[in-house]
Amino acid sequence: MTTAMTTWNDADLARIGTAEELQISSQRADGTLRPYVTIWVVRVDDQLYIRSAFGKDNPWFRRAKAAGTGRIRAGGIERDVTFAEADPGVHAAIDAAYHAKYDSYGPRIVNTVVGAHAVPVTIRLLPRAH
């Protein structure tokens, strides 16, 4: 049985949090993984967050929310994860992290994952123990 852990170890946080991109795969009902999709990831304190650039209708986001579990790859790390809700008070810090990490891509792109419209499409990644 696989259970959610509440914290990342420091090495994984550093490597995943500084990776330019993350690959995400949600788990199907039969336990197999869907194809990976490449997205951005940010670190705020000791947590990792992802957001859907194209809202709630983005297929990877819908599948992740429905599945609740999956796998990520970033920074040479591959981990099983649980897709969790972000705490309400952390969204300004998540916006700031996206700006700090990705503003070089320009406001048109970064603005797809920051602001009030991005709050409902935010996922906190929790590592799972085996």
C-alpha positions in Angstrom: 0.0 0.0 0.0 1.2 3.5 -0.8 0.5 6.3 1.6 1.0 10.1 1.5 4.0 11.5 3.3 3.7 15.1 4.6 7.2 16.3 3.8 9.9 16.2 1.1 13.5 15.6 2.0 15.8 18.5 1.5 17.7 17.0 -1.5 14.4 16.3 -3.4 13.1 19.7 -2.6 16.2 21.4 -3.9 16.5 19.4 -7.1 12.8 19.4 -8.0 12.3 23.0 -6.9 15.1 24.3 -9.1 14.3 22.2 -12.1 13.1 24.4 -15.0 10.3 21.9 -15.9 8.5 19.0 -14.3 6.9 16.0 -16.0 3.6 14.9 -14.5 1.6 11.7 -15.0 -1.7 10.8 -13.3 -2.5 7.3 -12.3 -5.3 5.4 -14.0 -7.8 3.3 -12.1 -5.9 0.2 -13.0 -2.7 1.6 -11.4 -0.9 2.3 -14.7 0.4 5.8 -15.5 -0.9 8.1 -18.2 1.7 9.7 -20.6 3.8 12.4 -19.0 3.0 16.1 -19.6 5.7 18.8 -19.1 4.7 21.8 -16.9 6.4 24.3 -14.6 6.9 23.7 -10.9 7.7 26.1 -8.0 8.9 25.7 -4.5 7.5 27.7 -1.6 9.2 26.9 1.7 9.2 23.1 2.0 6.4 22.5 -0.5 6.1 22.0 -4.2 3.3 23.5 -6.3 2.1 23.2 -9.9 -0.6 25.1 -11.7 -2.6 24.6 -14.9 -1.8 27.3 -17.4 -5.0 26.6 -19.3 -7.5 26.4 -16.4 -9.6 23.6 -15.1 -10.3 22.2 -18.6 -6.7 21.3 -19.2 -6.7 17.5 -19.7 -3.7 16.8 -17.4 -5.3 18.9 -14.6 -8.7 17.2 -14.9 -7.0 13.7 -14.8 -4.8 14.6 -11.9 -7.7 16.0 -9.8 -9.8 12.9 -10.6 -7.0 10.4 -9.9 -5.6 12.1 -6.8 -2.2 10.3 -7.3 0.5 10.0 -9.9 4.2 10.4 -10.6 6.5 13.3 -11.3 10.0 13.6 -12.8 12.2 16.6 -12.4 15.8 17.4 -11.6 16.8 13.8 -12.0 14.2 12.8 -9.3 11.3 10.5 -10.0 8.6 10.2 -7.2 5.1 8.9 -6.7 3.0 11.8 -5.4 -0.4 12.7 -4.1 -2.1 15.7 -5.6 -3.4 17.9 -2.7 -5.0 21.2 -2.2 -2.9 24.2 -1.4 -3.4 26.1 1.8 -5.5 29.3 1.1 -2.8 31.6 2.5 0.0 30.5 0.3 -1.2 31.7 -3.1 0.6 35.1 -3.0 3.9 33.3 -2.3 3.2 30.9 -5.1 2.6 33.8 -7.5 5.9 35.4 -6.3 7.8 32.1 -6.8 6.4 31.8 -10.4 7.5 35.4 -11.1 10.9 34.9 -9.6 11.6 31.7 -11.5 9.8 32.2 -14.9 9.5 36.0 -15.6 12.2 35.7 -18.2 9.6 33.9 -20.4 7.6 37.2 -20.5 4.3 38.4 -18.9 2.0 36.8 -21.5 3.2 33.3 -20.5 3.8 33.8 -16.8 0.4 35.5 -16.3 -1.3 32.2 -17.3 -0.2 30.8 -13.9 -0.4 33.7 -11.5 -3.2 35.7 -10.1 -6.7 35.0 -8.8 -7.6 32.8 -11.8 -4.7 30.4 -11.0 -5.8 29.8 -7.4 -8.4 27.0 -8.3 -6.0 25.3 -10.6 -3.2 25.0 -8.0 -2.0 21.5 -6.8 0.4 20.9 -4.0 2.6 17.8 -4.6 3.0 15.5 -1.7 5.5 12.6 -1.8 4.2 9.1 -1.2 5.9 6.4 0.8 5.8 2.8 -0.4 
